Amino acid sequence: MSTRHIPLSLPGDAPARLTLQEPLSPQAFVRLENQVAQALRDLRAELAPGVDVAGEREFDSWLRLLREARLPRDVHAALACGHATSR
C-alpha cells in the first residue's frame, strides 16, 4: 500500500496537505469526499459561529444525498451548476 500526499494551496496562508493511503476504491472515495466536506463545514462553523445560513445547510444536505445516490456524473454536473435535466 502506498501513500499519496495532495498539497492544497491556500493563498496568503500556510499550505495544507491531504494524505491518503492508496489504492482507494470508488466507494471509499465517495465516503472520503463526504467526510472532507463535513470536516470543512464543521471548521467553518467553529471559525465563524452564526454565519452559517440555514439555506446553505439545506443545499449542502441535498448535494450530499445526490452524491450518495451515485447518480451519473452528467446529472451531478448539471445539478451543481444549477441546470435542470430531463431524462
N, C-alpha and C positions, 0 to 999 in steps of 0.2 A: 504494500500500500504506500502510495506517495502522498506528499503534502503539497498543496498549491497555495500560494500567497497572492492575494489580489489587492494591489495598492489602490487606495481611494484618495484622490486629490481633493484637499479642502483648501481652496484659495484663502490665503491670509491666516490659516491655522496649521497646526501640525498635521501631517498626513495620518490617515487611518489605514488599517490593513485587515482584510478578512482572510482567515486561514481555514482551508478545507482539507479534509482527508479525501483522497481520490482512490478508486473511482466513485462517482456519485450517481446513483440511479435517477431516472426521471421522477420517480415518486419522492425520493429524498430531496431532489431539487425543489419540488413544489413545497414541501414542508419547510425547507430552508428559506425559501422566498417569503413564505408567510411569517416565519419566526423573525426574520430580519426586519420585515415591515412592522411587525408588532413591537419589536425592541426599539425601533426608531420612534414609533408613536409614543411609547412609554417615556423615552428620553425627552422627547419634545414636551410632553406634559409636565415632566419634572423641571425642565428649564424655564418654561413659561406657563405656570399654572393659570387656569381660567381662560387661556387664549383659544383652546380647542373648541371649535364650534360643533354643535350637535349635528348639523347637516353634513359636515365633513366626516364625522364618525360614521354616520349612516352610509355615506357614499363609500367609505373605506370598507365597511362591512359587506356591502354588495359586491365590490370588486373582489374581496377575499372569497366570497361564496362562488363567484364566477370562476375564479382560478381553481378552486377545489372541485368544481363540476367538470373540469377538464374539457372545456369547450374547444372547438377548433381555433387555431391561432388567428384566423381572419376575423372571427367573431370577437375575440378578445381585443384585437387591434381596433376594430370599429367601435366597440363599446368604450375603450379607453380614450378614443378621440371624440366621443360624443355622437357618433354616427349610428343611426338605427340601421339594422339589417333585416331583410326579409328572406325567409327560406321556405 
